[in-house]
Structures are given as structure tokens and as C-alpha cells.
Amino acid sequence: MPNENPIALVTGASSGIGRAVAARLAADGATVVAAARRADRLAELAASAPAGRIEPCELDVTDRDAVRAAVDDVVARHGRIDVLVANAGVMPLSRLDAGLTDEWDRMIDVNVRGLLYGIHAVLPHFTRSGSGHVVTVASVGAYQVSPTAAVYCGTKYAARAITEGLRLESPPGIRVSTVSPGVVTSELADSITDPLAQEAMATYRANAIPPEAIADAVAFALSQPADVDVNEIVVRPSRQR
């Protein structure tokens, strides 16, 4: 990354893509604040990294005040924040006629409001310093809709639109990237309770790539010179169509 010892906040860092991104950025020389709700997983992640490279931060991204406080704490302790990787997301798929409104609300809260709260928290610091990088981990669901995924895709279309809006509104020193994974080995599908969606997902996830492939894409976007802004990356398994 361009900055020496950049300070990065990664949400959803307790498993899957978030964990892989946190580990990769720490290995690349960043100080990573790994944020998620599962504190035990974060402690394990921090212990596996070089000393001091990963700092665990218990955080619920749907709590606007907590997100703001977490970012402000990072700046208070390190003097700045350079990167936000907004990765936290949930995917309890179901058909619309299943009527699982509580699960719809959860997806909107985490996938959309969680992203907005992260942007809201870091943007004043980025604006003040004249630099910073927001990476949103979206999905191929931000480009196409499939049965059982209408609400999930809606949240990911929103995430992509919000991130593009941030790019258009930000001064040149602030860079903005959307990284959209295809099928990745993770716990994301474990939250699906609808039987039809579970069956469809079992077939859909037959060919998956490791989360480290997405971490590589995030690292690539962050590693570019300051005058290069990688706006969108889509990473799929080669067998995914």
C-alpha cells in the first residue's frame, strides 16, 4: 500500500472474506482494526497475526453510534485512519412470497445501513486529511438478480450505488472501490432458513473460490499509486456462469 503502515478498519472480520482481508492487509504491513460481533473469533485472528498488526474490535455495524465511536477511537489512538473495508454482510435468501420480513430487515440493516454508517464515520477524517480509501465488498448480486435473492440483490445494488455516489462526491484524494465476489467459501449461506433457497444455494455453491482470492483483489485496489483509483472489480470462480 502507498502509505507506510496504513491504518485500516475491516468490518465483518471474524470469518470468511473479512478475516482473509484482515490477515492479508496485516501481512502487507498495515495495522488492521478487525471489527465484528464475535469477539472470540477476533481474538483468535489477532493472535495468528504478527504482534500488534491486528487489533480486535467488537462491533455491530448496525449501531450507528458504535461505528462512529470505533472509528474515532482508531483515530485517537493512531492519529489517523487510512482505509475502510466495508465487508460486513448477511445473506438469508428466500423467495418474496416466503414473507420472511425479519430477515429482509436484517439484510437492509447490515448490508445497507452498516455501509452507510461506516462511510459516515470515516468521511470527516478522510476529508480533513485529504486522503483515504473506502472499499465496499458487494457481490455479483449487485449486477444480476436470481430467484430467492431479490432482497439480498437489492441491498447489494444499493451498496454499489452508494459507493459510486461516494466516488462522485469525494475530492480526488479520497479513493473508492467496489469489490464484488462471486461464489466464495464462507459462512454466508449458513443463515439461510428457507428450504427452497437452501436447496438452490447448495447447487449454486458447488464451485467456490477461497476468500483469499477476494483479499487479493482488495489488496490490489489498495496497492495502486495515489493517482490511480480502481473503482470496480468482479471476482468469480472460473466455473461460475
Backbone hydrogen bonds, N-H to C=O, Kabsch-Sander energy under -0.5 kcal/mol:
donor,donor_aa,acceptor,acceptor_aa,energy
8,A,6,P,-0.6
8,A,31,T,-2.7
9,L,83,V,-2.6
10,V,8,A,-0.5
10,V,33,V,-2.5
11,T,9,L,-0.5
11,T,85,V,-2.3
12,G,35,A,-0.7
13,A,35,A,-2.5
15,S,12,G,-0.7
18,G,15,S,-0.7
19,R,15,S,-1.4
20,A,16,G,-2.2
21,V,17,I,-2.8
22,A,18,G,-2.5
23,A,19,R,-2.4
24,R,20,A,-2.4
25,L,21,V,-2.8
26,A,22,A,-2.1
27,A,23,A,-2.1
28,D,24,R,-1.7
29,G,26,A,-1.3
30,A,25,L,-2.7
31,T,6,P,-2.9
32,V,30,A,-0.6
32,V,53,R,-3.6
33,V,8,A,-3.4
33,V,31,T,-0.5
34,A,32,V,-0.9
34,A,55,E,-2.1
35,A,10,V,-3.0
35,A,33,V,-0.7
36,A,57,C,-1.7
39,A,37,R,-1.3
42,L,38,R,-1.7
43,A,39,A,-2.3
44,E,40,D,-1.8
45,L,41,R,-2.2
46,A,42,L,-2.7
47,A,43,A,-2.0
48,S,44,E,-1.1
48,S,45,L,-0.6
49,A,45,L,-0.6
49,A,46,A,-1.0
53,R,50,P,-2.4
54,I,50,P,-0.5
55,E,32,V,-3.3
57,C,34,A,-2.4
59,L,36,A,-3.1
61,V,59,L,-0.6
63,D,60,D,-2.1
64,R,62,T,-0.9
67,V,63,D,-2.3
68,R,64,R,-2.2
69,A,65,D,-2.4
70,A,66,A,-2.4
71,V,67,V,-2.3
72,D,68,R,-2.5
73,D,69,A,-2.2
74,V,70,A,-1.9
75,V,71,V,-2.2
76,A,72,D,-2.4
77,R,73,D,-2.2
78,H,74,V,-2.6
79,G,75,V,-2.2
82,D,7,I,-2.5
83,V,7,I,-1.9
84,L,133,H,-2.5
85,V,9,L,-3.1
86,A,84,L,-0.8
86,A,135,V,-2.6
87,N,85,V,-1.4
91,M,188,L,-0.6
93,L,91,M,-1.7
94,S,148,T,-2.1
98,A,95,R,-1.4
99,G,96,L,-1.4
101,T,99,G,-2.1
103,E,100,L,-0.5
104,W,100,L,-1.8
105,D,101,T,-2.6
106,R,102,D,-2.0
107,M,103,E,-2.1
108,I,104,W,-2.4
109,D,105,D,-2.7
110,V,106,R,-2.6
111,N,107,M,-2.5
112,V,107,M,-0.6
112,V,108,I,-1.4
113,R,108,I,-2.3
114,G,109,D,-1.5
116,L,112,V,-2.5
117,Y,113,R,-3.0
118,G,114,G,-1.7
119,I,115,L,-2.4
120,H,116,L,-2.8
121,A,117,Y,-1.8
122,V,118,G,-2.2
123,L,119,I,-2.5
125,H,122,V,-0.5
126,F,122,V,-2.5
127,T,123,L,-2.9
128,R,124,P,-2.0
129,S,125,H,-2.1
130,G,126,F,-1.8
131,S,126,F,-1.1
132,G,173,G,-1.0
133,H,82,D,-1.7
134,V,175,R,-2.3
135,V,84,L,-3.2
135,V,133,H,-0.5
136,T,134,V,-0.5
136,T,177,S,-2.9
137,V,86,A,-2.3
137,V,135,V,-0.5
138,A,136,T,-0.9
138,A,179,V,-2.1
140,V,181,P,-2.0
142,A,139,S,-2.0
143,Y,140,V,-1.9
144,Q,140,V,-1.1
149,A,146,S,-2.1
153,C,149,A,-3.4
154,G,150,A,-2.0
155,T,151,V,-2.1
156,K,152,Y,-1.8
157,Y,153,C,-3.1
158,A,154,G,-2.0
159,A,155,T,-2.2
160,R,156,K,-2.3
161,A,157,Y,-2.5
162,I,158,A,-3.0
163,T,159,A,-2.2
164,E,160,R,-2.2
165,G,161,A,-2.5
166,L,162,I,-2.3
167,R,163,T,-2.0
168,L,164,E,-2.2
169,E,165,G,-1.9
170,S,166,L,-1.5
174,I,171,P,-2.0
175,R,132,G,-2.9
175,R,173,G,-0.6
177,S,134,V,-2.8
178,T,231,N,-2.6
179,V,136,T,-2.9
180,S,178,T,-0.5
180,S,233,I,-3.5
182,G,235,V,-2.7
185,T,209,I,-2.5
190,D,187,E,-1.8
191,S,188,L,-0.9
192,I,189,A,-1.6
194,D,93,L,-0.7
198,Q,194,D,-2.4
199,E,195,P,-2.2
200,A,196,L,-2.2
201,M,197,A,-2.5
202,A,198,Q,-1.8
203,T,199,E,-1.2
204,Y,200,A,-2.2
205,R,201,M,-2.5
206,A,203,T,-1.5
207,N,204,Y,-0.5
208,A,206,A,-0.5
209,I,183,V,-2.0
213,A,210,P,-1.8
214,I,210,P,-0.5
214,I,211,P,-0.7
215,A,211,P,-2.0
216,D,212,E,-2.2
217,A,213,A,-1.3
218,V,214,I,-2.4
219,A,215,A,-2.6
220,F,216,D,-2.3
221,A,217,A,-2.2
222,L,218,V,-2.2
223,S,219,A,-1.7
224,Q,220,F,-0.5
224,Q,221,A,-0.7
228,V,225,P,-2.4
230,V,228,V,-0.6
231,N,229,D,-0.9
233,I,178,T,-2.4
235,V,180,S,-2.3
240,Q,237,P,-1.5
